[in-house]
Amino acid sequence: MVRALTLAIGQLSDPRFIRLLLGSTLLTLLVFAGVWWGLDRLVNMVDSRGWPLWAANAWGWIDGTVAALGLLLSLWLLFPAVATAIMGILLDVAVDAVEDRHYPHARAPRPMGWVEGPWLGLLSGLRLLAWNLLALPVYLLLLFTAVGPLVLFVLLNGYLLGRDYVQMVAIRHLGGRGERAFRASHRPLLFRLGLPVTLLFMVPVLNLLAPLIGAALATHLFHEARGDRPVGTALRQ
């Protein structure tokens, strides 16, 4: 894991990675700008004309607070989902960059293309969103434990992110049936990948790098699991 993470971080200066980072960050910010605009419009639909002055003033304070809290909640729950969905669109470029540099002898026989990649990314984003919304009551119940919501968030999203990033890399090599068999036989690998990526998603600024590092890390761990040696390095036996 340390070797794979070091290799993934070491490639962040790759021109293709930089272009991916800029593109994915721009798309993610546009999505959340739309979320903010939608929340603001929704709150402003409440007509406070005719209300008592104190109630109108209170609502004027509440509506901004509701929009801000809604944005913060959406950033917490939605950011990994949105960023992962966007990375599904751009994943081929990230995996190609890693394999060109480290595994030219074991490149994927086929790209995912402009239909399969975005489709898998969309499904991944929706899966992350759905599970986190289903877990929302549990998050709220665990608030009294202080660290309970954090632990649940890391475990739940660690598995889901690990599953989806491995899927998006393995399917290029093994096809649909093969990647399902690979995931079934390498379940610990899903957590090894997903936990550090989830932790990165929780750190401001670093969360912008999380999808890219996740894609690179998934590529390294997939090849390591298959016994492929990175060019110029030696994997531990």
N, C-alpha and C positions, 0 to 999 in steps of 0.2 A: 504493500500500500504506500509506504513512504517513497519508494523508488518511483512508482507510477505517479504519485502526486507531485514529486519533484520534476519529473519529465513534463507533466501537464502544465505546471506553472512556468517552467523554463521556456515553453513555446508561446507564451503570451505576447512576445515581441514579434512573432511571425506576422508579416504583412496581411496574410489572409485572416489571422485571428483578430488583428486590429480592425480590419474592415467589418468583420462579423460583430465585434464588440460595438462599434459605432452604429451599425445597422440595427442590431437587436435592441440596443439601448434606446435608439430613437423610436423604434416601433413600440417598445414597452411604455415609454413616456407618453406617446400619443394615446395609447390605450387608457392610461390612468388620467390623462387630461380629459378624455371623454367621460370617464367615470366621475371625475370631479364636476364636470359640466352637467352631467345627468343628475347627480345628487343635488346640485345647486338649483337646477330647474325644478326638480321634484319638490324640494322644500319651499321654493318660491311660489309654487302653485297654491299654497294656502293663502287665502285672502283674509287679511286681518283688519280690513276696513270695517268700521262699525263696532270694533271691539272696544272695550274700555281702554283708556290710555295706558294703564299699568299692564294690562294683558298684551297690548300691542307692543309695548316696549320690551316686555319679557320675551315675546315671540321673536322680536328682532334680534335678541341675544341668543335665543335658543336655536334659531334656524342656522346661524353660522356655526354654532357648536355642533349641531347634528350633522351638518355637511362635513365639518372637519373630522369628527369622530368616525363618520361613515367612511371617509377616505382612508383614515388610519387603519380601520378594521379591514377594509378592502385590500390595503397594502399588505397587511399581515396574512390574510387568507388567500388573496388572489395573486400576489406577486410571483410565488413559485409556479402557480398554474399558468399565468399569462406568459412568463418568461420561458417556461418549458414548451408551451405551445408554439411560441415564436421560434425557439431553437429548433423545433421539428422542421420548420420551413428551411432553416439554414444549416441543418445538421450535416448534410452531405459534404459541404465545404469544410467544416471542422474536422470530420473524420478523414476526409481525403488529405487534409494538411498533416494530420498526425501520422497517417499511414505512409504518405510520401516521405516523411522525414525519418520515421522510426521503423516502419514495417514495409518497405518497398517490395519485399519478397513474399508478403502475405496480404496484399491488398484485396479489398472486397471485389468479388467478381462482377458485381453490378451496383450502380447507385440506386437510391430509393426513388429519385425522380421528383417531379413537381406535383405529383398527386399523392403518392404513398407517404412521402415525408410530412407534408402539411396535415394529411389525414391522421397519421399517428400522433403528430404533435397536438392536434385539436383534441383527439380522444384522451391523450395524456392530461392536457389542461383541464378538460371536463371531469376526468376521474379525480384529479387532485382537488378540484373545487367541490365536487359532490361529497367526497369523503370528509373534507374539512367542515362542510356545512352540516353533515350528519353528526359530526363529533362536537359541534358547537355547544349543545347542552352539556356535554361532559366537560368541555373546557370551562364552562361557567360554574359547574359543580365543583371543579377542582381549584377554583380561585382561592378558596380558603386555605389551601395547602401551600400557597405561594409559588412553589416550583412545579406543581402538578401540571398546569397547562403547558408549560415549557417542555416537560418530559414527554407528554403525550404528543405535542406538535413535532418534536424531533423524531420520535419513534414512528409515528404514523407517516409523516412525510419522508422520513429516511427510507422506509420500505417502498413507498410509492415512487419516489424519485429514482431510487436504485433500479426498481423494476422497469421503469419507462426508459431510462437512459440505456440500460443494457439491451432492452428490446430494440431500440432504434439503431443500435450498432449491430447487434447479432443478426437482425433480419436481412441486412445487406450481404452477409456471408452465408447464412443458413436457410433463408426463406422462412415463411411463416411457421410451418410445422417444426422445422429445425430449431428456430429460436425459442419456441415454447418448450421444447425438450431441454434446450440448454439452460433456460431459466429454472426449470424444475429441478435440474441436477446441480445447480449452483446457487441455491437460495442464500447461503451466508455471504456470497459475493454481493448480493443486492444491498444488504445492510452495509457492507464495507464501502460500497460506493455511495449509497444514499445518505449515510449519516454525516460525513464531512461536507457534502454538497448542501444538505439542509442547514448545517451550522453556518455555512457561508451566506446562505439566503437570509440569515437573521442579522447579519452585520451590515449596517449602512455602507454604501460605496462598494464594499466587497460583494454585495448581493448582485451588482451589475455584472460581475465576473463569474458568478456561480454557474449560469447555464453553460458558458464556454468551458470552464474548468470541468464541469460535470460531463460534457460530451467528450473532452480529451481523456479524462480519467476513465470513463466507461470504455473507450477504445483500448487504452493500455491494459485494463483489467481483463477485458475480453481476450485479447491476444495472450496475456499471461496465462489465463486459464486454459488456453489451447496449446500452450508450450511454445509460442512464437517468441523468439528473442529479438529485442530491439537492436537495431544496427548500432554497433559501437559499445554495447553494454552486455552484461551477462546476468541473466535472471538467476535467482537463487534456486537451487534444486529442491 
